[in-house]
Amino acid sequence: MSETILGFDALIEAFTIFKKYENPHSPTHCEHDVMYVCVEPEKVSDEDKARLKVLGFSPSGDVPESFSSFRFGSA
């Protein structure tokens, strides 16, 4: 499945993927209109990383051990 989905559908699918790898007490935070998800990219399969990219999440270069999304930030 490679089509882009939007809104709650994309967010729910992304969170479902993230939950397979970790379920932290405080799983997200926002900084400067960017949403961060506290899941270590090294633990996520390449297939899931590719799907997460379509959904708007990429490994963060700014905050170690997390994914980030400009699509789901606080703006």
C-alpha positions as CSV (number, residue, x, y, z in Angstrom):
1,M,0.0,0.0,0.0
2,S,1.8,3.1,-1.2
3,E,-0.9,5.7,-1.6
4,T,-0.9,8.8,0.6
5,I,-3.6,9.0,3.2
6,L,-4.4,12.0,5.2
7,G,-5.8,13.2,8.5
8,F,-6.7,10.9,11.3
9,D,-6.4,7.8,9.0
10,A,-2.7,8.6,8.5
11,L,-2.1,9.4,12.1
12,I,-3.8,6.2,13.3
13,E,-1.9,4.0,10.9
14,A,1.4,5.6,11.8
15,F,0.7,5.3,15.6
16,T,-0.2,1.6,15.0
17,I,3.1,1.0,13.4
18,F,5.0,2.9,16.1
19,K,3.2,0.9,18.8
20,K,4.7,-2.4,17.4
21,Y,8.1,-1.2,18.5
22,E,7.6,0.8,21.7
23,N,4.8,2.1,23.9
24,P,6.5,4.9,26.0
25,H,4.6,6.7,28.8
26,S,4.9,10.0,26.9
27,P,5.1,9.0,23.3
28,T,4.9,12.4,21.6
29,H,5.9,16.0,21.9
30,C,5.9,19.1,19.7
31,E,8.6,21.7,19.2
32,H,8.5,24.5,16.8
33,D,5.5,23.1,14.9
34,V,7.1,19.7,14.5
35,M,5.6,16.5,16.1
36,Y,8.2,14.1,17.5
37,V,7.4,10.4,18.3
38,C,9.6,8.8,20.8
39,V,10.4,5.5,19.0
40,E,14.0,4.6,18.1
41,P,14.4,4.4,14.3
42,E,17.0,1.6,14.6
43,K,14.2,-0.7,16.0
44,V,11.8,0.0,13.1
45,S,12.0,-2.3,10.0
46,D,12.9,-0.8,6.6
47,E,9.4,-1.6,5.3
48,D,7.7,0.2,8.2
49,K,10.1,3.2,7.8
50,A,9.1,3.4,4.1
51,R,5.4,3.4,5.0
52,L,5.9,5.9,7.8
53,K,7.6,8.2,5.3
54,V,4.5,8.1,3.1
55,L,2.4,8.9,6.2
56,G,4.5,11.9,7.0
57,F,7.1,10.6,9.5
58,S,10.9,10.4,9.1
59,P,13.7,9.6,11.5
60,S,14.6,12.9,13.2
61,G,17.9,14.5,12.7
62,D,17.2,17.0,15.4
63,V,16.0,14.8,18.3
64,P,17.9,11.5,18.7
65,E,15.9,8.3,19.0
66,S,12.7,9.6,17.5
67,F,10.7,10.3,14.3
68,S,9.5,13.7,13.3
69,S,6.6,15.1,11.2
70,F,6.0,18.5,10.0
71,R,2.5,17.4,8.7
72,F,1.3,16.7,12.2
73,G,3.0,19.5,14.1
74,S,1.3,22.1,16.2
75,A,0.7,24.7,13.5
